[in-house]
Each structure stands twice: as structure tokens, then as C-alpha cells.
Amino acid sequence: MANIKSAKKRILVTEARTARNKSIRSAVKTSIKKVEATVAANDKAAATVALQEAIATIEKAGSKGIYHKNNVARKVSRLTKMVNGVA
């Protein structure tokens, strides 16, 4: 455990940020799973709606610095390709 006041504060700040980032990452994963589920059900309309929500969630996470911009682009691209493949 840290003895210096500033180090103690850094520990607390890191814990808070970690919890926030974990929550946002979890939301992104959930939105991706929703898109994958609608694609698996061959529901084009629902998949398109779920895709728009997922893109918004992923872009928001990217803008907050939780994901790198290339990681965001890759996730969006894969989901879009998946939805476009639904008949």
C-alpha cells in the first residue's frame, strides 16, 4: 500500500476509472451481442436498428478513449458487414 498522499489518490482515481471503463466496455459487448443475435435470427430490420445503437455505443466509447480509433473502426466495420450479409 502506498504511503504518499498523492500515490493514495492515484490509486483511488485509477479504481474509479477502471470501474467506469469496465462498465462502458460491458455495454459495448452487450450491444455487439444484440446485433449478432438479430443477424442469427435473420431479421434484417431488427439487425439494422441494433446496428445503429451498437455503432453509437462503440463510437461513444472510442471518443472517451476506452477504445483506440482503429479498434472502433474495426468493430463497426465487422458489424456492418455482418448485417449487410443478412438476406
C-alpha positions as CSV (number, residue, x, y, z in Angstrom):
1,M,0.0,0.0,0.0
2,A,1.2,3.5,-0.8
3,N,2.3,5.8,2.0
4,I,2.5,9.1,0.0
5,K,-0.8,11.1,-0.2
6,S,-0.6,11.6,-4.0
7,A,0.0,7.9,-4.6
8,K,-3.0,7.1,-2.4
9,K,-5.1,9.5,-4.5
10,R,-3.8,7.9,-7.8
11,I,-4.9,4.5,-6.5
12,L,-8.4,5.8,-5.8
13,V,-8.6,7.6,-9.2
14,T,-7.4,4.5,-11.0
15,E,-10.0,2.3,-9.3
16,A,-12.8,4.8,-10.3
17,R,-11.6,5.0,-13.9
18,T,-11.3,1.2,-14.1
19,A,-14.8,0.7,-12.9
20,R,-16.2,3.3,-15.4
21,N,-14.2,1.8,-18.3
22,K,-15.3,-1.7,-17.4
23,S,-19.0,-0.6,-17.4
24,I,-18.6,1.0,-20.8
25,R,-16.8,-2.0,-22.3
26,S,-19.5,-4.2,-21.0
27,A,-22.2,-2.0,-22.7
28,V,-20.3,-2.3,-26.0
29,K,-20.1,-6.1,-25.7
30,T,-23.8,-6.3,-25.0
31,S,-24.7,-4.1,-28.0
32,I,-22.5,-6.3,-30.2
33,K,-24.2,-9.4,-28.9
34,K,-27.6,-7.9,-29.7
35,V,-26.6,-7.3,-33.3
36,E,-25.2,-10.8,-33.6
37,A,-28.4,-12.3,-32.2
38,T,-30.6,-10.4,-34.7
39,V,-28.3,-11.5,-37.5
40,A,-28.5,-15.1,-36.4
41,A,-32.3,-14.8,-36.4
42,N,-32.2,-13.4,-40.0
43,D,-34.1,-10.3,-39.0
44,K,-32.8,-7.6,-41.3
45,A,-35.0,-4.7,-39.8
46,A,-34.1,-5.5,-36.2
47,A,-30.5,-6.0,-37.1
48,T,-30.3,-2.6,-38.7
49,V,-31.8,-0.9,-35.7
50,A,-29.5,-2.9,-33.3
51,L,-26.5,-1.9,-35.6
52,Q,-27.3,1.8,-35.3
53,E,-27.5,1.5,-31.5
54,A,-24.2,-0.5,-31.4
55,I,-22.4,2.0,-33.6
56,A,-23.5,4.8,-31.3
57,T,-22.3,2.9,-28.2
58,I,-19.0,2.0,-29.8
59,E,-18.3,5.5,-31.1
60,K,-19.0,7.0,-27.7
61,A,-16.6,4.6,-26.1
62,G,-14.0,5.5,-28.7
63,S,-14.4,9.2,-28.1
64,K,-13.9,8.7,-24.3
65,G,-10.6,6.9,-25.0
66,I,-11.7,3.5,-23.9
67,Y,-11.0,2.0,-27.4
68,H,-8.4,3.1,-29.9
69,K,-9.9,4.7,-33.1
70,N,-8.8,1.7,-35.2
71,N,-10.3,-0.7,-32.8
72,V,-13.6,1.2,-33.1
73,A,-13.4,1.3,-36.9
74,R,-12.8,-2.5,-37.0
75,K,-15.7,-3.3,-34.7
76,V,-18.1,-1.1,-36.6
77,S,-16.9,-2.5,-39.9
78,R,-17.3,-6.1,-38.9
79,L,-20.8,-5.5,-37.5
80,T,-21.9,-3.6,-40.7
81,K,-20.5,-6.4,-42.9
82,M,-22.4,-8.9,-40.8
83,V,-25.7,-7.0,-41.1
84,N,-25.3,-6.4,-44.8
85,G,-24.9,-10.2,-45.3
86,V,-28.4,-10.9,-43.9
87,A,-30.8,-11.7,-46.7
